[in-house]
Amino acid sequence: MPDIRSVLAAATQQLGERLDAELLLLQVLQQPRSWLFAHVDDVLDTDVQTAFVALVDRRVQGEPVAYITGYRGFWSLELEVTPATLIPRPETELLVEQALLRLPPEIVCRVADLGTGSGAIALAIAHERPRAQVIATDASAAALAVAQRNAQAHGIGNLTFLHGDWLAPLAGQRFDLIVSNPPYIEAADPHLAQGDLRFEPASALASGDDGLDDIRCIVRDARGHLHPAGWLLFEHGWNQGDAARALLHEAGYAELFTAQDLEARDRVSGGRFG
Ligand code: GLN
């Protein structure tokens, strides 16, 4: 019978990604990744092999690993994800970093995360800033249910969830900082029909002809929900930095910035209002 080392080597060849092969096998074995290192010589029984082959097949058909296992790591948190939520991306950690830079650790403050999905950004901020009061919104009740389970699983209590589009559920409320990872892909972008994106909610990915419809709406409406000199920060595409700052400028925001991700691509822009 084959050992874990040889089974993983074969699946890595098939999938082109060692990490994907490991995550799928660990899902079958119900073990954490830290377990693997000491067990590569373990022999796998037939049931486990059969179950693993079935998961590898689903991946070969294109299904994202995070939807197969139901989990994805983001920041320091292991998060539940379902097809109702976007799969958190490593580059979105830049948005969390940029938000934390503007939230001194000891200050009591109010933060909003618009279109929270799995809750990734809101959870990371609430976790790092226990004195912040974070409110996360989403138009999808199914996504909010996932985000709520993630908050419970991690015992994060300084976070509440509201159902609705962007700022709509926040009438009368003001914040020191508003963050969002909205959809920003051009509606006609062929990538939407490729790879993992095919399986993710279209409403979390595409946003009008130039990809900026939702960003325009957020830039316009966030102004009425910021305390004086409060920050709005949002993620966007690598080629949207100039457009993002132009929208912020036209809407009257100041101290505009664009931050680049680890691949030196424009990824997050923001500014202060009032
Ligand atoms: N960064 C994602 C991608 O290009 C898109 C996520 C989003 O639209 N917010 O795959």
Boltz pocket constraint, residues with backbone or C-beta under 6 A from the ligand:
constraints:
  - pocket:
      binder: B
      contacts: [[A, 89], [A, 181], [A, 182], [A, 183], [A, 184], [A, 185], [A, 197], [A, 204], [A, 205], [A, 206], [A, 235]]
      max_distance: 6.0
